[in-house]
Amino acid sequence: MSPAAKVSKKGRRHPLANVALIAVGLLFSGGAYAAFSSATASADEPTAVASSQEQIEEGGKLFAANCATCHGMNLEGTEAGPSLIGVGAAAVDFQVGTGRMPLQMQGPQARVKPKQFSDSDTAALAAYVASYAPGPAIPDEKYLDAQGNAANGAELFRINCAMCHNVAGAGGALTEGKFAPALTGVEPAHIYEAMITGPQNMPVFNDANLSPEDKRDIITALKYIENTPSVGGYELGSLGPVAEGLFIWIFGLGAIVAITVWITAKSN
């Protein structure tokens, strides 16, 4: 064998070299993308407010007495309730602050009812759950003042929320007995917390999807709709053309029939 042939054979790449090179490239690019996405998503996340040990201990007592039956003594979850590890203080403040938890009865979804805990007890429960693992924190007050850009908020709401909650926030039906609740009268903090925790059927809108300023704008738009009288008169629940068409069909057509009968009877 000639020396040239030996050199050529010795310098030949292994058949799997290209595969290994591609795999390494994908590994590094995927890792870099994941790190960048995680940093972007958490860059503007509300930071958890420091809780005292006494508050956490008080929350632990309340949790053991009222929540552990369904969620487990260590928040690990049971057949009756999901794990709460990593849900954060925001999820507790939303669920307990709106009266959805403790759950009154099993059903397609938890319903709003008078809350069972005071604000201080709710804060203690939130602090206790948040002490187990990091999670979405209760939002900063500066995002809850409803003083943002209502026009931008209305556009974002139409794009991301109106298909379930109705364009005016009046709520709507979903499948299997579930529903998107009306957003009138809901506290700004609970609207914000719903966006970052995704309760029940709602998707999560983290800061990579909607920035804190965007969430503030959505709250502003909802409060503007809630506090501004309808320029078109009685709004029929803001349920859209179905309610309006039904009103015209029953009352409008009924009035025409009544007038026709009256005219006919008068002429006779």
Sequence and secondary structure as in RCSB ss.txt:
>XXXX:A:sequence
MSPAAKVSKKGRRHPLANVALIAVGLLFSGGAYAAFSSATASADEPTAVASSQEQIEEGGKLFAANCATCHGMNL
EGTEAGPSLIGVGAAAVDFQVGTGRMPLQMQGPQARVKPKQFSDSDTAALAAYVASYAPGPAIPDEKYLDAQGNA
ANGAELFRINCAMCHNVAGAGGALTEGKFAPALTGVEPAHIYEAMITGPQNMPVFNDANLSPEDKRDIITALKYI
ENTPSVGGYELGSLGPVAEGLFIWIFGLGAIVAITVWITAKSN
>XXXX:A:secstr
  HHHHHHHHT   TTHHHHHHHHHHHHHHHHHHHHHHHHHHTT        HHHHHHHHHHHHHHTHHHH TTS
  BTTB   TT HHHHHHHHHHTT  S SS SSS      SS HHHHHHHHHHHHTTS       GGGSSS S H
HHHHHHHHHHTHHHH TTS  EE STT EE   TT  HHHHHHHHHH  TT     TTTS HHHHHHHHHHHHHH
HHS  TTS  GGG  HHHHHHHIIIIIHHHHHHHHHHHHHHH 
